[in-house]
Protein backbone atom coordinates (compact mmCIF):
# COMPACT_ATOMS: atom_id res chain seq x y z
CA UNK A 1 0.00 0.00 0.00
CA UNK A 2 1.64 3.20 -1.23
CA UNK A 3 1.02 6.21 1.01
CA UNK A 4 1.70 9.91 0.51
CA UNK A 5 1.89 12.07 3.66
CA UNK A 6 0.67 15.67 3.53
CA UNK A 7 1.33 17.87 6.57
CA UNK A 8 3.12 21.20 7.01
CA UNK A 9 4.92 20.03 10.17
CA UNK A 10 8.11 18.08 9.49
CA UNK A 11 7.99 16.43 12.92
CA UNK A 12 4.49 15.08 12.27
CA UNK A 13 5.57 13.71 8.88
CA UNK A 14 8.61 12.05 10.43
CA UNK A 15 6.51 10.39 13.11
CA UNK A 16 3.94 9.15 10.59
CA UNK A 17 6.67 7.85 8.31
CA UNK A 18 8.19 5.83 11.16
CA UNK A 19 4.76 4.52 12.18
CA UNK A 20 3.61 3.48 8.71
CA UNK A 21 6.91 2.19 7.35
CA UNK A 22 7.06 -0.20 10.31
CA UNK A 23 4.07 -2.04 8.83
CA UNK A 24 5.21 -4.71 6.34
CA UNK A 25 2.44 -3.90 3.84
CA UNK A 26 2.72 -0.11 3.86
CA UNK A 27 5.29 2.03 2.04
CA UNK A 28 5.53 5.81 2.41
CA UNK A 29 6.31 6.99 -1.12
CA UNK A 30 6.45 10.72 -0.53
CA UNK A 31 5.91 13.68 1.77
CA UNK A 32 4.33 17.05 1.00
CA UNK A 33 4.33 20.18 3.15
CA UNK A 34 1.39 21.91 1.47
CA UNK A 35 -1.53 21.29 -0.85
CA UNK A 36 0.26 22.24 -4.06
CA UNK A 37 3.04 19.74 -3.37
CA UNK A 38 0.41 17.13 -2.55
CA UNK A 39 -1.25 17.48 -5.95
CA UNK A 40 2.09 17.34 -7.78
CA UNK A 41 3.43 14.37 -5.81
CA UNK A 42 0.18 12.44 -6.21
CA UNK A 43 0.65 12.52 -9.97
CA UNK A 44 4.33 11.55 -9.75
CA UNK A 45 4.35 9.02 -6.89
CA UNK A 46 0.95 7.42 -7.67
CA UNK A 47 0.01 6.60 -4.06
CA UNK A 48 -2.91 4.37 -3.15
CA UNK A 49 -3.70 6.56 -0.13
CA UNK A 50 -3.01 10.23 0.59
CA UNK A 51 -2.98 10.98 4.33
CA UNK A 52 -4.09 14.61 4.25
CA UNK A 53 -3.90 17.40 6.81
CA UNK A 54 -6.44 20.21 6.35
CA UNK A 55 -4.81 23.37 7.71
CA UNK A 56 -1.67 24.24 5.74
CA UNK A 57 -0.13 27.42 4.28
CA UNK A 58 -1.11 28.15 0.71
CA UNK A 59 -3.46 25.52 -0.74
CA UNK A 60 -5.36 23.86 2.09
CA UNK A 61 -6.22 20.19 2.42
CA UNK A 62 -9.81 20.46 1.18
CA UNK A 63 -8.77 22.25 -2.03
CA UNK A 64 -5.85 19.86 -2.53
CA UNK A 65 -8.17 16.87 -2.09
CA UNK A 66 -10.54 18.17 -4.73
CA UNK A 67 -7.74 18.96 -7.20
CA UNK A 68 -5.76 15.74 -6.85
CA UNK A 69 -8.90 13.62 -7.25
CA UNK A 70 -9.66 15.39 -10.52
CA UNK A 71 -6.18 14.53 -11.76
CA UNK A 72 -6.02 11.01 -10.29
CA UNK A 73 -9.53 9.80 -9.41
CA UNK A 74 -8.47 6.37 -8.15
CA UNK A 75 -6.58 7.81 -5.19
CA UNK A 76 -8.08 7.40 -1.70
CA UNK A 77 -7.77 10.51 0.48
CA UNK A 78 -7.85 9.96 4.24
CA UNK A 79 -7.95 13.13 6.33
CA UNK A 80 -5.75 13.25 9.44
CA UNK A 81 -6.19 16.54 11.24
CA UNK A 82 -6.77 18.25 14.58
CA UNK A 83 -10.08 19.78 13.52
CA UNK A 84 -13.34 18.07 14.42
CA UNK A 85 -15.90 20.79 13.71
CA UNK A 86 -18.79 19.82 11.49
CA UNK A 87 -18.11 22.29 8.66
CA UNK A 88 -14.54 21.11 8.09
CA UNK A 89 -15.64 17.48 8.15
CA UNK A 90 -18.42 18.10 5.66
CA UNK A 91 -16.15 20.14 3.38
CA UNK A 92 -13.51 17.40 3.35
CA UNK A 93 -16.02 14.63 2.64
CA UNK A 94 -17.70 16.74 -0.05
CA UNK A 95 -14.30 17.25 -1.69
CA UNK A 96 -13.96 13.48 -1.99
CA UNK A 97 -12.13 12.30 1.15
CA UNK A 98 -13.01 8.69 1.94
CA UNK A 99 -12.43 8.95 5.70
CA UNK A 100 -11.61 11.31 8.55
CA UNK A 101 -9.31 10.70 11.54
CA UNK A 102 -8.02 12.97 14.30
CA UNK A 103 -4.36 13.46 15.16
CA UNK A 104 -4.83 12.40 18.77
CA UNK A 105 -6.05 8.98 17.61
CA UNK A 106 -4.28 5.86 18.80
CA UNK A 107 -1.38 5.12 16.41
CA UNK A 108 -2.82 1.70 15.58
CA UNK A 109 -6.09 3.35 14.58
CA UNK A 110 -4.17 5.45 12.06
CA UNK A 111 -2.49 2.35 10.63
CA UNK A 112 -5.83 0.54 10.47
CA UNK A 113 -7.39 3.59 8.85
CA UNK A 114 -4.79 3.67 6.09
CA UNK A 115 -5.31 -0.03 5.41
CA UNK A 116 -9.08 0.42 5.34
CA UNK A 117 -8.82 3.41 2.99
CA UNK A 118 -6.55 1.46 0.62
CA UNK A 119 -9.28 -1.20 0.49
CA UNK A 120 -11.85 1.53 -0.24
CA UNK A 121 -13.32 1.37 3.22
CA UNK A 122 -14.48 4.51 5.05
CA UNK A 123 -12.54 4.92 8.31
CA UNK A 124 -14.18 7.53 10.51
CA UNK A 125 -13.21 8.57 14.01
CA UNK A 126 -16.16 7.82 16.36
CA UNK A 127 -16.03 11.40 17.63
CA UNK A 128 -16.50 12.69 14.09
CA UNK A 129 -19.45 10.37 13.57
CA UNK A 130 -21.07 11.68 16.75
CA UNK A 131 -20.47 15.29 15.69
CA UNK A 132 -22.22 14.78 12.38
CA UNK A 133 -25.06 12.72 13.78
CA UNK A 134 -25.88 14.98 16.71
CA UNK A 135 -26.07 17.99 14.42
CA UNK A 136 -28.44 16.30 12.05
CA UNK A 137 -26.13 15.87 9.08
CA UNK A 138 -27.44 12.41 8.35
CA UNK A 139 -30.87 11.05 9.15
CA UNK A 140 -33.58 8.78 7.80
CA UNK A 141 -35.84 10.23 5.11
CA UNK A 142 -39.62 10.17 5.56
CA UNK A 143 -41.43 6.89 4.82
CA UNK A 144 -38.22 4.91 4.53
CA UNK A 145 -38.76 1.80 2.39
CA UNK A 146 -37.74 -1.41 4.17
CA UNK A 147 -34.32 -2.82 3.42
CA UNK A 148 -33.96 -6.50 2.64
CA UNK A 149 -32.05 -8.71 5.10
CA UNK A 150 -29.11 -8.89 2.67
CA UNK A 151 -29.08 -5.12 2.19
CA UNK A 152 -29.03 -4.70 5.96
CA UNK A 153 -26.10 -7.11 6.21
CA UNK A 154 -24.18 -5.12 3.61
CA UNK A 155 -25.00 -1.80 5.28
CA UNK A 156 -23.85 -3.01 8.70
CA UNK A 157 -20.51 -4.09 7.25
CA UNK A 158 -20.12 -0.75 5.48
CA UNK A 159 -20.64 0.90 8.88
CA UNK A 160 -17.71 -1.18 10.17
CA UNK A 161 -15.46 0.33 7.49
CA UNK A 162 -15.22 -2.76 5.31
CA UNK A 163 -14.52 -2.49 1.57
CA UNK A 164 -16.73 -4.15 -1.04
CA UNK A 165 -14.36 -7.07 -1.56
CA UNK A 166 -14.23 -7.76 2.19
CA UNK A 167 -18.02 -7.55 2.42
CA UNK A 168 -18.37 -10.02 -0.43
CA UNK A 169 -16.06 -12.49 1.28
CA UNK A 170 -17.83 -12.11 4.61
CA UNK A 171 -21.26 -12.72 3.07
CA UNK A 172 -20.25 -15.24 0.43
CA UNK A 173 -21.35 -13.07 -2.50
CA UNK A 174 -19.51 -11.42 -5.40
CA UNK A 175 -18.11 -7.90 -5.25
CA UNK A 176 -20.46 -6.99 -8.11
CA UNK A 177 -23.45 -8.14 -6.08
CA UNK A 178 -22.26 -6.03 -3.14
CA UNK A 179 -22.20 -2.97 -5.42
CA UNK A 180 -25.76 -3.70 -6.56
CA UNK A 181 -26.96 -3.96 -2.97
CA UNK A 182 -25.16 -0.74 -2.04
CA UNK A 183 -26.78 1.11 -4.92
CA UNK A 184 -30.18 -0.01 -3.69
CA UNK A 185 -29.33 0.98 -0.13
CA UNK A 186 -28.15 4.45 -1.16
CA UNK A 187 -31.40 5.14 -3.01
CA UNK A 188 -33.62 3.84 -0.22
CA UNK A 189 -32.02 5.71 2.67
CA UNK A 190 -31.41 8.88 0.67
CA UNK A 191 -27.61 9.15 0.63
CA UNK A 192 -25.06 9.39 -2.18
CA UNK A 193 -21.90 7.84 -0.78
CA UNK A 194 -20.72 5.06 1.55
CA UNK A 195 -19.51 7.44 4.27
CA UNK A 196 -23.00 8.93 4.65
CA UNK A 197 -24.45 5.41 4.53
CA UNK A 198 -22.10 4.33 7.32
CA UNK A 199 -23.16 7.30 9.44
CA UNK A 200 -26.82 6.56 8.79
CA UNK A 201 -26.33 2.94 9.81
CA UNK A 202 -24.60 3.86 13.05
CA UNK A 203 -27.51 6.11 13.97
CA UNK A 204 -30.39 3.92 12.83
CA UNK A 205 -29.36 0.26 12.99
CA UNK A 206 -28.55 -2.01 15.87
CA UNK A 207 -25.03 -3.26 15.16
Residue pairs with C-beta under 8 A, 6 or more apart in sequence:
1 25
1 26
1 27
1 48
1 49
1 114
1 115
1 118
2 27
2 29
2 45
2 46
2 47
2 48
2 49
3 20
3 26
3 27
3 28
3 29
3 47
3 48
3 49
3 50
3 51
3 114
4 28
4 29
4 30
4 31
4 32
4 38
4 41
4 42
4 45
4 47
4 49
4 50
4 51
5 13
5 16
5 17
5 20
5 28
5 30
5 31
5 32
5 51
6 31
6 32
6 33
6 34
6 35
6 37
6 38
6 50
6 51
6 52
6 53
6 56
6 61
6 64
7 13
7 16
7 31
7 32
7 33
7 51
7 53
7 56
7 80
8 33
8 34
8 53
8 55
8 56
8 57
10 33
12 53
12 103
13 31
13 33
16 28
16 51
16 80
16 110
17 28
17 31
19 107
19 110
19 111
20 26
20 28
20 110
20 111
20 114
21 27
21 28
23 111
25 115
26 111
26 114
26 115
29 45
29 46
29 47
30 41
30 44
30 45
30 47
31 41
32 38
32 40
32 41
33 56
34 56
34 57
34 58
34 59
34 64
35 56
35 58
35 59
35 60
35 61
35 63
35 64
35 67
36 58
36 59
36 64
38 50
38 52
38 59
38 61
38 64
38 68
39 59
39 64
39 67
39 68
39 71
41 47
42 50
42 68
42 71
42 72
42 75
43 68
43 71
43 72
46 72
47 75
48 75
48 76
48 118
49 75
49 76
49 77
49 78
49 114
49 117
49 118
50 65
50 68
50 75
50 76
50 77
50 78
51 78
51 80
51 110
51 114
52 61
52 64
52 65
52 77
52 78
52 79
52 80
52 81
52 92
52 97
53 61
53 79
53 80
53 81
54 60
54 61
54 62
54 79
54 81
54 83
54 88
54 92
55 61
55 81
55 82
55 83
56 64
59 67
61 79
61 81
61 92
62 88
62 91
62 92
62 95
63 95
65 77
65 79
65 92
65 95
65 96
65 97
66 95
66 96
68 75
68 77
69 75
69 77
69 95
69 96
76 98
76 117
76 118
76 120
77 95
77 96
77 97
77 98
77 117
78 97
78 98
78 99
78 100
78 101
78 113
78 114
78 117
78 123
79 92
79 97
79 99
79 100
79 101
80 101
80 102
80 103
80 105
80 110
80 113
81 88
81 100
81 101
81 102
81 103
82 102
82 103
82 104
83 89
84 102
84 125
84 127
84 128
84 131
85 131
86 131
86 132
86 135
86 137
89 100
89 128
89 131
89 132
90 132
90 137
92 100
93 100
93 193
93 195
93 196
98 117
98 120
98 121
98 122
98 123
98 195
99 113
99 116
99 117
99 121
99 122
99 123
99 124
99 161
99 195
100 123
100 124
100 125
100 128
101 109
101 110
101 113
101 123
101 124
101 125
102 125
102 127
102 128
105 113
105 125
109 125
112 123
113 123
116 122
116 123
116 161
116 162
116 163
117 123
119 162
119 163
119 165
119 166
120 163
120 164
121 161
121 162
121 163
121 166
122 158
122 161
122 194
122 195
122 198
123 161
124 161
124 195
124 198
124 199
129 198
129 199
129 202
132 138
132 199
133 199
133 202
133 203
137 199
138 191
138 196
138 199
138 200
138 203
139 200
139 203
140 189
140 190
140 200
140 204
141 189
141 190
144 188
144 189
145 188
147 155
147 185
147 188
147 189
150 171
150 173
150 181
151 181
151 184
151 185
151 188
152 205
153 171
154 167
154 171
154 178
154 181
154 182
154 185
155 185
155 197
155 201
155 205
156 201
156 205
156 207
157 166
157 167
157 170
157 171
158 167
158 182
158 194
158 197
158 198
158 201
159 197
159 198
159 201
159 202
159 205
159 207
160 207
161 198
162 170
164 175
164 178
164 179
164 182
165 175
167 178
168 174
168 175
168 177
168 178
171 178
182 194
182 197
185 197
186 192
186 193
186 197
189 197
189 200
191 197
191 200
201 207
